[in-house]
Amino acid sequence: MAVLMGRVLVVNAGSSSLKLALVADADEVVEATTLERWDGETGGLADFVAGLPHVDAVGHRIVHGGAEFSEPVLLDEDVRDRVAALTELAPLHQPRGVAGIDAVGTVLPGVPSVACFDTAFHHDLPAAARTYALPKEWNERWSLRRYGFHGLSHAHVARRVAELAGPDRRIVSCHLGAGASLAAIAGGRSVDTTMGFTPLAGLVMATRSGDVDPGLVLWLLHHGGVSADELSDLLEHRSGLAGLTGGSGDLRDIVANEADQPALAVYLHRLRREIAAMAAAMNGVDVLVFTGGVGEHQPVVRARTAAGLAFLGVAVDADRPVDGDTEITAPGAAVRSFVVTAREDVEIAHQVRSIVRGA
């Protein structure tokens, strides 16, 4: 039986906080809050829910869907346990997502809940794009493949570009924040992306290294006297822009500091290179999109990125004011460029409605 509903409580359990937003049918955020230093308790969550007008359904952002979950899924005890079983693929994030499922289930028993996966948008990557050149039996035994992440953000970009520029565009979506990834989107589907088996791969990020020669990693383990735990912490938390500058990984600080320009140059070089790679995966590009905190709020990054992509037909109007979703294409450019506000909450709400209304 179809269920009529509109207001979706979007639940995003981060590494130390719980973000909550009630999204109405028109994609309006009715109420929102962030519970800092959240450790799974229901008190603050119950207080927030008690002040809401009504909750028709719940959508949980889950970082990893593994090889199993290729689309959003209605939650029950079995699905919850299968999500928890993927913890080894995302040990920092998956337990937090499961804790969110448990806490909200206690506060809102009987309200339909849906798990929405950041990997699902990339689940059907072409085999050539998702396969590692490792022994076939290893790939099959351990489900080794490029999973990709930020899928909820890239899916929202695909939806908005269809509205802003028309359907069937070849899109390079640049989700640029503390974590960063690109997606090549053709026909509304992801055909390539920069992150891989983990969110550590691809672009230079705030504290994450992005792509590193695996031989270098092995050298550090065998000859550099670096332990596996130390190397894991270094690549995840002490590399990227923070590692290059020896200080802040925040691009707002780096753009303003002359001494940090070499680090910015490394960041931009990798970004331009990977945008070109995404275009190659689609035999061209029609639309370039910047989203995420850096993509939306750093015009210098957008302008310097575009300046190195003129051969693709990219040029942006660096002086155009950006207010929400804005086209920034320069006159005469062959590729249309946009800034799109990151709205994973809206994408989750869309996915929840599609699942619950069809239940």
Buried (B, 14 or more C-beta within 10 A) or exposed (E): EEEEBBBBBBBBBBEEBBBBBBBBEEEEBEBEBEBEEBEBEBEBBBEBBEEBEEBBBBBBBBBBBBEBBBBBBBBEEEBBEBBBEBBEBBEEBBBBBBBBBEBBBEBBEEBBBBBBBBBBBBBEBEEEBBBEEEEEEEBEEEBBBBBBBBBBBBBBBBBBBBEBBEEEBBBBBBBBBBBBBBBBBBEBBBBBBBBBBBBBBBBBBBBBBBBEEEEEBEEBBEEEEBEEEBBEEBBBBBBBBBBBBEBBBBBEEBBEBEEBEEBBEBBBEBBBEBBBBBBEBBEEBBBBBBBBBBBBBBBEBBBBBBBBBEEBBBBBBBEBEBEEBBBBBBEEBEBBBBBBBBBBBBBBBBBBBEBBEEE
